Amino acid sequence: MLSCKEVTHLLSESQDRKLALGERMRLSIHLAMCKGCSRYRKQIQFIHRACQELIGKPQDVSGR
């Protein structure tokens, strides 16, 4: 199982690249059990969207 540190790293990387299937599966399992990492995921998604709107770049179809 991934540690919270590894999860935050993967969540950050997911903003720049598509994660591999194994990474996404391990991430999903951890997020289902860890409230802190789930909150971090929501925060990083919010910040990413806010930055995209601030600089006027359109979001991709996945909502990132």
C-alpha positions as CSV (number, residue, x, y, z in Angstrom):
1,M,0.0,0.0,0.0
2,L,1.1,3.5,-0.8
3,S,2.2,5.9,2.0
4,C,0.6,9.3,2.3
5,K,3.8,10.9,1.1
6,E,3.8,8.7,-2.1
7,V,0.1,9.5,-2.7
8,T,0.7,13.3,-2.5
9,H,3.6,12.9,-5.0
10,L,1.4,10.9,-7.4
11,L,-1.5,13.4,-7.0
12,S,0.9,16.2,-7.9
13,E,2.3,14.2,-10.9
14,S,-1.2,13.5,-12.1
15,Q,-1.6,17.2,-12.8
16,D,1.1,16.9,-15.5
17,R,0.8,13.4,-16.8
18,K,-1.6,10.5,-17.1
19,L,-0.9,8.0,-14.4
20,A,-0.4,4.3,-15.3
21,L,-3.2,1.9,-14.5
22,G,-1.3,0.4,-11.5
23,E,-0.6,3.8,-10.1
24,R,-4.3,4.8,-10.5
25,M,-5.5,1.6,-8.8
26,R,-3.2,1.9,-5.8
27,L,-4.1,5.6,-5.5
28,S,-7.8,4.9,-5.6
29,I,-7.4,2.3,-2.8
30,H,-5.5,4.6,-0.6
31,L,-7.9,7.5,-1.2
32,A,-10.8,5.3,-0.3
33,M,-9.3,4.8,3.2
34,C,-7.5,8.1,3.9
35,K,-9.5,11.2,4.6
36,G,-6.4,13.5,4.7
37,C,-5.2,12.5,1.2
38,S,-8.7,12.8,-0.2
39,R,-8.9,16.3,1.1
40,Y,-5.4,17.0,-0.4
41,R,-6.7,15.7,-3.8
42,K,-9.6,18.1,-3.7
43,Q,-7.4,21.0,-2.7
44,I,-4.8,20.3,-5.5
45,Q,-7.6,20.0,-8.1
46,F,-9.1,23.3,-6.9
47,I,-5.8,25.1,-7.1
48,H,-5.1,23.7,-10.6
49,R,-8.5,24.8,-11.9
50,A,-8.1,28.3,-10.3
51,C,-4.6,28.7,-11.9
52,Q,-6.0,27.6,-15.3
53,E,-8.8,30.2,-15.0
54,L,-6.4,32.9,-13.9
55,I,-4.1,32.4,-16.9
56,G,-7.0,31.9,-19.2
57,K,-6.1,28.4,-20.5
58,P,-9.0,26.1,-21.2
59,Q,-9.3,22.9,-19.2
60,D,-8.9,19.6,-20.9
61,V,-11.9,17.2,-21.3
62,S,-11.1,15.3,-18.1
63,G,-11.8,18.4,-16.0
64,R,-8.2,18.9,-15.0
